[in-house]
Amino acid sequence: MKVPIKWLKDYVNITMPVPELAKKLTLAGFEVSEIITTGGNWDNVFVGEIKAINPHPNADKLRLAAVNLGDREQTVVCGAPNLFVGDKIAFAVAGAKMMDAHTGKVETLKPAKIRGVESSGMICSERELGISENHEGILVLKKEAVPGTPLADFMGQTVLNIDVTANRPDGLSVIGIAREAAAICRQPVIIAEPKYPEAGDDIDKQISIEIKDSELCPRYCATLIKDVKIKNPRRGSRKGSSPAGSGPSTTSWILRITSCWSTGNPCTPSITIGSRIKKSSCGAPYMVRNSIPSIPKNAPLPAICW
């Protein structure tokens, strides 16, 4: 179970250093096997904004990029194909320790003269930052990134890799670990009520839910989403898997993140017609669904239930 510290802080105020929290979680029964840190070596790497791009006087495939770093502007040589004015990027100044994209070794960035033009800095790719092996172009940041901000503050991340044992399933979610961290830090757990904008007629006038046996199904929720176009289904990720349309794929991803990883309550969205819950021979409930008709292309989603 990987638990990002930033996400954990959404639910509890962490009052101690991460290594100490990891040690106390281990003593409490949640063994932290690894502390994964992204951006720990990003000293002298900042958020920059490309203000201008000019041709290199001595090389057709290279360009000169003027980069705004908040308190100053710096011009460097860059050969990336995805270089555009207005983009927010990761900029390393001289002295930064970066991974050489060709050798894979970490080296200190030094000023250099490239085809006759002085260049003291570098616009970074994901591989040079150690994020991934992608070196086809530079890393483009989100628009809300502020020039001059240390990159580690903007997108650095610390993640606890926790080995959850079979007798502690309450730790298979971020909120579950937050409850344990709250006890360790002697802080309250803060869980905000989920809210999302609603529009149109009252939901009770459009769809209805009837629970015939509250013992088998104490709660059943649904939200109505209109004007959603079903795009062409994506290809299966591997041989033998079934492709899914854009509606089920998107909602499935969202619900797995918000419900399964966050709260520990796994759920799968579905467009259901005539679903009913029965008891098995041992008394355990299980769901039986009637056949679901094919959904025409560009048809609206009637309801997403969970």
C-alpha positions in Angstrom: 0.0 0.0 0.0 1.6 3.3 -1.2 0.5 6.3 0.8 1.5 9.8 -0.4 2.3 12.1 2.6 0.6 15.0 0.8 -2.6 13.0 0.5 -2.3 11.8 4.1 -2.1 15.4 5.3 -5.6 16.0 3.7 -7.0 14.0 6.6 -4.6 14.5 9.5 -2.0 17.1 10.7 1.3 15.3 10.7 3.3 16.7 13.6 6.5 14.8 13.3 9.2 14.1 10.6 8.3 11.5 8.1 11.1 9.0 9.2 9.8 9.2 12.7 6.2 8.6 11.6 7.3 5.6 9.5 9.1 4.1 12.5 6.0 4.6 14.8 3.7 3.2 12.1 5.9 0.1 11.9 5.7 -0.3 15.7 1.9 0.0 15.5 1.7 -2.9 13.1 1.9 -1.2 9.7 5.4 -1.9 8.6 6.9 0.8 6.4 9.2 -1.1 4.1 10.3 2.0 2.1 10.2 5.8 2.1 10.1 6.9 -1.6 11.1 10.5 -2.2 10.7 12.3 -5.5 12.5 15.6 -5.8 15.0 15.1 -2.9 17.9 16.0 -5.2 16.2 18.8 -7.0 18.3 21.6 -5.5 18.8 24.5 -8.0 15.8 23.3 -10.1 13.0 25.8 -10.4 9.7 26.4 -12.2 10.3 28.6 -15.3 8.1 30.1 -18.0 9.2 30.3 -21.6 8.8 33.9 -22.7 10.4 33.9 -26.1 12.0 31.5 -28.6 14.5 32.5 -31.2 16.5 30.6 -33.7 20.1 29.5 -33.0 22.5 31.4 -35.2 24.7 28.4 -35.9 22.3 25.4 -35.7 19.0 24.7 -37.4 17.8 22.1 -34.9 18.6 24.2 -31.8 16.8 27.2 -30.5 17.3 29.9 -27.9 14.7 30.0 -25.2 14.2 33.0 -22.9 13.0 31.6 -19.5 11.4 33.7 -16.8 12.5 32.5 -13.3 10.5 34.9 -11.3 13.2 37.3 -10.2 15.3 37.1 -13.4 15.2 35.9 -17.0 17.8 33.5 -18.5 18.4 32.4 -22.1 19.5 28.9 -22.8 20.1 26.6 -25.8 17.4 23.9 -26.2 16.8 21.3 -28.9 13.5 19.8 -27.6 10.7 19.6 -30.2 7.9 20.5 -27.7 9.2 24.0 -26.9 6.4 26.6 -26.9 6.0 30.2 -25.6 3.9 30.3 -22.4 4.7 26.8 -21.2 5.7 26.3 -17.6 8.8 24.1 -17.5 11.4 22.7 -15.0 14.6 24.7 -15.3 17.9 23.7 -13.8 20.5 26.4 -13.1 24.3 25.9 -13.0 25.2 23.7 -9.9 22.2 21.5 -10.1 22.8 17.7 -10.0 21.0 16.2 -13.0 20.9 12.8 -14.5 22.8 12.6 -17.9 20.1 11.4 -20.3 22.7 9.5 -22.4 24.9 7.9 -19.7 22.4 7.6 -16.8 25.0 9.1 -14.4 24.2 12.0 -12.1 26.4 15.0 -12.9 26.7 18.6 -11.8 25.4 21.0 -14.4 28.0 23.5 -15.6 27.8 26.5 -17.9 28.7 25.5 -21.5 29.1 27.0 -24.9 26.9 25.2 -27.4 27.6 25.9 -31.1 29.1 29.2 -30.2 26.3 30.4 -27.8 26.8 30.5 -24.0 24.2 28.4 -22.1 24.1 28.5 -18.3 21.2 26.2 -17.4 18.9 23.6 -18.9 15.2 23.0 -19.5 14.7 19.5 -18.2 13.1 16.3 -19.5 11.6 13.7 -17.2 14.6 11.4 -17.5 17.0 14.2 -16.5 14.9 14.8 -13.4 14.9 11.0 -12.6 11.1 10.8 -12.9 10.9 8.3 -15.9 12.8 7.2 -18.9 11.0 9.7 -21.2 13.5 11.9 -23.0 11.6 12.7 -26.2 10.9 16.2 -25.1 10.9 18.5 -22.1 8.6 18.2 -19.1 5.7 20.6 -19.4 4.2 21.6 -16.0 0.7 22.6 -15.1 -0.4 26.2 -15.9 -0.8 27.1 -12.2 2.9 26.6 -11.6 4.5 29.9 -10.4 7.9 30.9 -12.0 10.7 30.9 -9.5 9.1 28.2 -7.2 11.5 25.4 -6.3 10.4 22.4 -8.3 10.6 20.2 -5.2 8.0 22.4 -3.6 5.7 22.2 -6.6 5.8 18.5 -7.5 8.1 16.8 -5.0 6.5 13.8 -3.3 7.2 11.5 -0.4 5.4 8.2 -0.3 5.3 5.5 2.4 5.3 2.0 1.1 3.4 0.0 3.7 3.2 -3.8 4.0 -0.3 -4.3 5.3 -0.9 -7.7 6.9 -4.0 -9.8 6.5 -5.2 -9.0 10.0 -5.2 -5.2 9.4 -7.4 -4.6 6.3 -8.3 -1.2 7.8 -4.9 -0.1 6.5 -5.8 -0.7 2.9 -6.8 2.9 2.3 -5.4 6.4 2.8 -8.1 7.2 5.4 -7.3 4.0 7.3 -3.6 4.9 7.6 -4.7 8.5 8.5 -6.6 7.1 11.5 -3.5 5.3 12.7 -1.3 8.4 12.1 -3.9 10.5 14.0 -3.5 8.3 17.0 0.2 8.5 16.8 0.3 12.3 16.4 -2.6 12.8 18.8 -4.5 14.7 16.2 -8.1 14.5 15.0 -9.0 12.9 11.7 -10.6 15.4 9.3 -12.8 13.9 6.6 -14.6 16.5 4.5 -18.1 15.8 3.3 -17.9 15.1 -0.5 -19.6 17.8 -2.6 -20.0 18.3 -6.3 -22.1 20.7 -8.3 -25.6 19.7 -9.3 -27.9 21.2 -11.9 -31.3 20.6 -13.5 -34.5 19.2 -12.1 -34.7 17.5 -8.8 -33.0 14.1 -8.9 -36.1 12.4 -7.3 -38.2 13.5 -10.4 -35.8 11.8 -12.8 -34.7 8.5 -11.3 -35.8 6.4 -8.3 -34.2 3.8 -6.1 -36.2 1.2 -4.2 -34.5 -1.0 -1.5 -36.7 -4.1 -0.9 -34.4 -5.7 1.7 -32.4 -3.3 3.8 -30.5 -6.2 5.4 -29.0 -7.3 2.1 -28.6 -3.7 0.8 -28.6 -1.0 3.5 -27.6 1.7 1.0 -27.7 2.2 -2.8 -26.7 5.4 -4.5 -26.9 6.7 -8.0 -26.2 10.0 -9.8 -27.5 11.0 -13.1 -25.2 12.3 -15.8 -26.5 13.6 -19.1 -25.0 14.7 -22.4 -22.1 12.3 -22.2 -21.0 11.0 -25.6 -19.7 7.4 -25.7 -16.5 7.6 -27.7 -14.9 4.7 -29.6 -13.8 2.1 -27.1 -10.1 1.9 -26.3 -8.1 -1.2 -27.2 -7.7 -3.8 -24.5 -4.6 -3.3 -22.5 -3.5 -6.9 -23.1 -4.6 -9.9 -25.1 -7.9 -11.3 -24.1 -9.1 -8.2 -22.2 -12.3 -6.5 -23.3 -12.3 -2.9 -24.5 -14.4 -0.4 -22.6 -16.1 2.8 -23.7 -15.1 6.2 -22.6 -18.0 6.4 -20.0 -17.2 3.2 -18.0 -13.5 3.7 -18.4 -13.5 7.3 -17.0 -15.9 6.7 -14.2 -14.2 3.4 -13.2 -10.9 5.2 -12.9 -12.4 8.1 -10.8 -14.3 5.7 -8.5 -11.3 3.5 -7.9 -9.2 6.4 -6.9 -11.8 8.2 -4.7 -13.5 5.1 -3.2 -11.0 2.2 -3.2 -7.7 3.9 -2.6 -9.1 6.7 -0.4 -11.7 5.0 1.7 -11.0 1.3 1.3 -14.5 0.7 -0.2 -13.9 -0.7 -3.7 -16.7 -0.1 -6.2 -17.3 -0.4 -9.9 -19.6 1.9 -11.9 -22.1 0.3 -14.2 -25.1 1.1 -16.3 -27.5 -1.4 -14.7 -31.0 -2.3 -15.7 -33.1 -4.6 -13.5 -30.4 -5.5 -11.0 -31.5 -7.3 -7.9 -29.7 -8.8 -4.8 -30.3 -12.4 -3.7 -29.0 -14.6 -0.9 -26.7 -17.5 -1.6 -27.2 -20.9 0.1 -25.0 -19.8 3.0 -26.9 -16.6 3.4 -24.4 -14.2 1.9 -25.8 -11.6 -0.5 -24.8 -11.5 -4.2 -26.0 -9.4 -7.1 -27.8 -10.7 -10.2 -28.1 -8.5 -13.2 -30.5 -8.9 -16.1 -29.1 -8.6 -19.6 -27.9 -5.1 -20.4 -28.7 -3.9 -24.0 -26.0 -2.5 -26.2 -25.5 1.3 -25.9 -25.7 3.2 -29.2 -22.8 5.5 -30.1 -23.3 9.0 -28.7 -26.2 7.9 -26.5 -26.5 9.7 -23.1 -25.6 7.7 -19.9 -28.8 7.1 -18.0 -27.3 6.6 -14.6 -24.0 5.6 -12.9 -24.8 3.5 -9.9 -22.6 2.2 -7.0 
